[in-house]
Amino acid sequence: MSVKKCSVLAGLAAFSVVFAACFSQSAIGSQVTVENIRRVKIGMSRTEVEHLLGPPLAVESNDANFHGVGSDTMVYSRRLPVPMGYPMLWVTLRNGRVEDVYAKRHHIFDSFGVYGIRGSRRWETADFVKTFPSSGAHESTAPK
């Protein structure tokens, strides 16, 4: 194979890797599934949340003027440079206990909420199950 053809093939391979990375989902842990997000309840401890969802990618201290004193947010997603769409998840704690959960689907042109709980109110859109993986997706579908 000529040097020119090898260079073209190497360039196409590199482009394919970058393209796939830009249009894939954000870096979320394998435990962040539809089922596990639904299992998070108001009042759970941080330890209980981490048992369900795994460790967060970050924990942000919230502005006391906006969220009140003793409020932190567990962040379970990472923004990607140029993705078409990916899931984002935040679990807000007050004094170490879950106060609310908010999930959204980020899209290159828009972002929209797909799931949330706060107090006794829980809501979910049809896009929630399309945005986050299902734990059933990891199971084998081969006959036993």
N, C-alpha and C positions, 0 to 999 in steps of 0.2 A: 504494500500500500504506500502511496506517495506521502511525503511530508505534508503537502497541502490537504489531502484527504484526512490524515490523522489530526491535523489542526482543526479542521471543520468538525470532525466527530467529537473531539475533546471540547470544543466550544459549545456544541449542541448538548453534550452531557452536562456541562457546567450550568448552562442555561436551564436545563430541565430540573436540576436540583434546586436552583434558586427559585424557579417558577413554582415548584411543588411546595417549597417552604413558605413562600409568600401567600399561597392560597390554601393553606391547611389551617387546622384549628390551632388555637392558642395552646400554650404549654399548660395543660391541666393534669393533675394527677390521675392515676388509674382508678382511684377510689371515688372520684368526683363523677358520680353517675346520677341519673334521674332518681333511681330508687333511694340512694343514700342522701341526696339533697332533701327528698321528701321526709326522710327520717329525722332531720334536724328539727328540734322543737324549741319554742320560746322557753327560756329558763335553763336550758342545758348549759353545762360548764364547758370551758374551752377544751378540757381533756376529753369530754364526751364527743364534742364536735370533731376533734382530731382523730378519735377512734373511728368515726364514721367516714370522714372525708380525707384523712391523712393530714400531714402538717401543711399549713398554708405556705404559699410562696413568699408572702410578706405579711407583717402585721403593722398597720398604720395607726398612730395615735391621732384621734380626731380632735378637731378644734372645739375646745370647751365652750366657746360662745355659741356654736352651732349645735353640737351634739350633747353638750353637758359634760360635767366632770366625770372621769372614770370610764370613758367610752373609747374602745379600740375596734378596728375593723380587720378581720382576717380576710386576706385577699387570696383567692384561689384561681386566678388567671393572670396571664401576662400579655400585655399588648404586643401585637406583631406589627412589623413595619408597613406592609402593604397587603393585608389579607382581604379576601372578599368577605369573609364572615367567620366569626368564632364566638364561643361561649365565654361569658364573664360571670363571676360569682363572688359575692361579698357576704360575710357573716359579721354583723355588728354585735359587739359585746358591751354591756354596761356592768361595771363591777364584776367582771369575769363570767357573766351569764348572757346567753343569747337574748338580744333585744329584737333583732330583725334579720331576715335573710332576703337578699335581692339578687336575682339572676337576670341577665339580659343577653341578647344576641347582638353582637357588634357587627355592623356591616359597613363596607367602605363608604356608602352614601348616607347611612342612618343607623341608629341603634334603637332597640326597643326592648322593654321589659318582657320577660316570659314567665317569671315566677316570683312570688314574694310572700313572706309572712311577717306580720307585725301585730303584736297583741293577739287577739282572738281571730283576726282576719287573715285568711289565706287565699291567694288567687293564683291561677295558672292559665296560660294560653295554650292553644294547640301546638304552638311552635316550641314549647318547652321540651317535649320529647324529641323534636327534630334538632334541637340545639345541643343537648347534652347526650353523651352515650348512655346506653342502657347496660346494666350489669349482665343482662341476658345476651348481649352482643358478644360477650367474651366466652360464652359457653359453646361447646361443640354442638352442632346440629346433626352430626352423623348418627345413624341408627346404632343402637346398642345391641 
